[in-house]
Amino acid sequence: AEASIGGVEPHPIIHQRTYYMKLKKDPKGGKAPVPYLTPSGPDMDFKVRRTEFASPDLWKLAMKQPQGVKAKKKKNQTTNIFGETIGRLHLERQDIDSRSGKKSKALRMADKLDKAE
C-alpha cells in the first residue's frame, strides 16, 4: 500500500471481486427471495497509473474501424428479451375473391349433382 498525499490516493484503485449468488427464501416471510453472496474466485486490485490521453491525431487513428465491421441495421426487425427475432412484413393487399381454394369433396359432389339435373 502506498502512502496517500494530502488525503488523495496517488493512483486510483479498481477492486475486482467475484461472488457466487444464491437466492433463498426471505426469513421475514416476504415474497421476494433474498440474495446471499459468497466470495468465490480470484480477488484483484488494479491501479490506474496512466491517465494521459493520446494526441488527437493518434487518438483518431486508434479509434478508426474498418467499413465491414459495423453491421447494417435491419429495418422492421427487433429482438425481444428472450433473444427471438421479431419482424414486420409489408405485403400488398390480397384479392380474396379471385383466389380459388381447394374445395371439399362434398362441395364437388354437390356441383356434379346440380349439373346432372
C-alpha positions in Angstrom: 0.0 0.0 0.0 1.3 3.4 -1.0 1.1 6.4 1.3 -1.6 9.0 0.3 -0.5 12.5 -0.4 -2.7 15.1 1.4 -5.6 12.5 1.8 -5.7 11.8 -2.0 -4.6 8.5 -3.5 -1.7 8.8 -6.0 -3.3 6.2 -8.3 -7.0 5.3 -8.4 -7.5 1.6 -7.4 -10.1 -0.7 -9.0 -11.2 -3.6 -6.8 -12.5 -6.7 -8.7 -14.3 -9.2 -6.6 -16.1 -12.4 -7.7 -19.1 -13.7 -5.8 -21.4 -16.7 -6.0 -25.1 -15.7 -5.5 -27.7 -17.9 -4.1 -31.4 -16.9 -3.8 -33.1 -18.1 -0.6 -36.5 -17.6 1.0 -36.9 -14.4 2.9 -36.7 -15.2 6.7 -39.2 -12.3 7.4 -41.8 -14.0 5.2 -41.7 -11.6 2.2 -42.5 -12.8 -1.3 -39.2 -11.7 -3.0 -36.2 -14.0 -2.5 -33.1 -12.7 -0.7 -29.8 -12.9 -2.5 -26.9 -14.3 -0.4 -23.4 -13.6 -1.7 -20.5 -16.0 -1.1 -16.9 -14.9 -2.1 -15.5 -17.2 -4.8 -12.7 -17.0 -7.3 -9.8 -14.5 -7.5 -9.9 -11.1 -6.0 -7.8 -8.5 -7.8 -6.8 -4.9 -7.2 -5.8 -2.8 -10.2 -4.0 0.5 -10.1 -4.7 3.0 -12.9 -1.3 4.5 -13.5 -1.7 6.1 -16.9 -4.3 8.8 -17.2 -2.9 10.7 -20.1 -4.8 10.7 -23.4 -3.0 10.4 -26.8 -2.6 13.3 -29.2 -5.8 14.0 -31.2 -4.4 12.6 -34.5 -3.1 9.4 -32.8 -6.5 9.0 -31.0 -8.4 9.3 -34.2 -6.2 6.8 -35.9 -6.6 4.3 -33.0 -10.3 4.7 -32.9 -10.8 4.1 -36.7 -12.8 1.0 -37.6 -12.9 -0.8 -40.9 -16.0 -0.4 -43.0 -17.1 -4.1 -42.9 -17.0 -4.4 -39.1 -20.1 -2.4 -38.3 -23.3 -4.4 -39.1 -26.0 -2.6 -41.0 -29.2 -2.1 -39.1 -32.1 -4.2 -40.5 -35.3 -2.4 -40.9 -38.5 -3.6 -39.2 -36.6 -6.2 -37.1 -36.2 -6.3 -33.4 -35.0 -8.8 -30.8 -37.1 -9.4 -27.7 -35.8 -10.2 -24.2 -35.6 -13.9 -25.0 -33.3 -13.4 -28.0 -36.1 -14.1 -30.5 -36.1 -12.0 -33.7 -39.4 -10.3 -34.4 -40.1 -8.7 -37.7 -42.8 -6.9 -39.6 -43.6 -7.9 -43.2 -45.3 -5.5 -45.6 -47.3 -7.2 -48.2 -49.7 -5.9 -50.9 -53.4 -6.3 -50.3 -54.6 -9.7 -51.5 -57.7 -10.1 -53.6 -59.5 -12.9 -51.8 -62.4 -13.0 -54.2 -60.4 -14.1 -57.2 -58.4 -16.7 -55.4 -59.5 -20.3 -55.6 -59.1 -22.6 -52.7 -59.4 -26.3 -52.5 -63.0 -27.4 -52.5 -64.0 -30.2 -50.2 -65.3 -33.5 -51.7 -68.8 -32.8 -50.6 -68.9 -29.5 -52.5 -67.6 -31.1 -55.6 -70.2 -33.8 -55.4 -73.0 -31.2 -55.0 -71.7 -29.3 -58.1 -71.9 -32.6 -60.1 -75.4 -33.3 -58.9 -76.5 -29.7 -59.8 -75.0 -30.1 -63.3 -76.6 -33.6 -63.8 -80.1 -32.1 -63.1 
